[in-house]
């Protein structure tokens, strides 16, 4: 009889240990699940920010190409009377260092169709500035020879992203690009 009593006492002690071990395992699984949820939420925010930056870059590139297309025509608009066209002497371009300064007036807004796939908060904008003439590369190098001048233009464009999500508090993304164009 003594032997069966010892076995039942050991079984009673083991049941309490199994309960504690299972509670610890359950607590560890809960912590792992919460960590995985937090990591996936962070990855989702990073992916959304990357998408917004990419949209702003694509919008700025589209505006830049629109400015270059305007320069490739046979005739150019009169920079005195056309908004967004500037000349280094007669009508200097404004300083457009930040998205919040100067991009509302005196720029060309790229026309966008509502159903063409653009999902940006504002239409991209650009300006075209005539730069001082420079000697033609590979021109005449003779003493007293006349080197023809080349007119260079600088196109500056800005593109905006979609509106940020309300819960992130992030500012709207914008991208400013510049290129020079020889004509």
C-alpha positions, 0 to 999 in steps of 0.5 A: 500500500505504501507504494501506490501512495507514493505514485499518486503523490508524484502524479499530483506534484507533476500536474502542477508543474505541467500547468506552470510550463504550459502557462509559460509556453502560452505567454511566450507564444503571445509575446511572439505573436505581438512582436510579429504583429508589430513588425508587420505593421512597421513593414506596412508603413515602410512600404506605404512611404516607399510607394508615396516617394515613388509616386512623387518621383514619377510625377516630377519626372513626368513634369520634367519630360513635359518641360523638355517636350516644350523645349523641343518644339520649333518655336518657344513661348515668349518668356515675358508673357508666359507663366513658367518661362524665365530668362536669366537677364530679363525675367530671372527665375524665382528661387524654388528651394522648398516645396512650400515656397514659390510653387503656387504662382509663376509655374506651369501645372502639368495637365492631368486627366482624372482617369489616367492613373495618377493618384497624387494630391496635387498636379506636378509643376515645372518651370523653364529657365533660359541660361546664359549662352555657352560656347559650342563644345568642339567649336572653332579653336582658331585664333580669332575664330568665332565660336557659335553659342549654344543656348541652354535651358534648365527645367525644374519640376516638382511632384507630390505624393498622395495624401498621407494616412491620417493616423501616421502624421507624416508630411506629404512627400514631394520630389524636386528634379532639375535637368539642363537641355541644349537647344 
